[in-house]
Amino acid sequence: MKPSRAKAEKERLAKVRMRHIARLINDNAHLINILAGMEKPLSRDFLRVVTPFLRFKPAPTEFLEVLNNG
């Protein structure tokens, strides 16, 4: 398999996995609990990646970060 094809397949599988994880998150409260268990840089990256796949509109990022810091 060519390197470009392998990279494209790896990225496709990563999107499939992230979509599956996002579908397990039910609401903002569940999302906040998940983010609270992560370190701040990791939680910010996770939120950025998972947001397009969520079934609901998440609370504003600033609000989630304030709750995560508290």
C-alpha positions in Angstrom: 0.0 0.0 0.0 1.3 3.4 -0.9 2.1 5.8 2.0 -0.5 8.3 1.0 -3.2 5.6 0.8 -2.1 4.3 4.2 -2.3 7.8 5.7 -5.7 8.4 4.3 -7.0 5.1 5.6 -5.5 5.9 9.1 -7.3 9.3 9.1 -10.6 7.7 8.0 -10.4 5.2 10.8 -9.6 7.9 13.3 -12.7 9.8 12.2 -14.8 6.7 12.6 -13.5 6.1 16.1 -14.1 9.7 17.1 -17.6 9.6 15.8 -18.3 6.5 17.9 -16.9 8.2 21.0 -18.9 11.4 20.3 -22.1 9.4 20.0 -21.6 8.0 23.5 -21.7 11.5 25.0 -25.4 12.3 25.8 -25.4 16.0 26.8 -23.4 18.9 28.1 -23.3 17.5 31.7 -21.7 14.3 30.4 -19.3 16.2 28.3 -18.2 18.4 31.3 -17.6 15.3 33.4 -15.4 13.8 30.6 -13.4 17.1 30.3 -13.0 17.4 34.0 -11.1 14.1 34.1 -8.5 15.4 31.6 -5.6 17.8 31.8 -6.4 21.2 30.3 -4.4 21.0 27.0 -5.7 17.5 26.3 -9.3 18.5 27.1 -9.1 21.5 24.8 -7.8 19.3 22.0 -10.5 16.6 22.7 -13.2 19.2 22.6 -12.0 20.7 19.3 -11.9 17.3 17.7 -15.2 15.8 19.1 -17.4 18.9 18.6 -18.3 18.2 14.9 -19.5 14.7 15.8 -21.8 15.5 18.8 -25.5 15.0 18.5 -26.2 18.2 20.5 -24.9 21.7 20.4 -22.3 22.0 23.1 -22.1 24.9 25.5 -19.7 27.7 24.5 -16.0 26.7 24.8 -15.4 29.5 27.3 -18.1 28.2 29.6 -16.8 24.6 29.4 -13.2 25.8 30.2 -14.4 27.8 33.2 -16.2 24.7 34.5 -13.2 22.5 33.8 -11.0 24.9 35.8 -13.3 24.9 38.8 
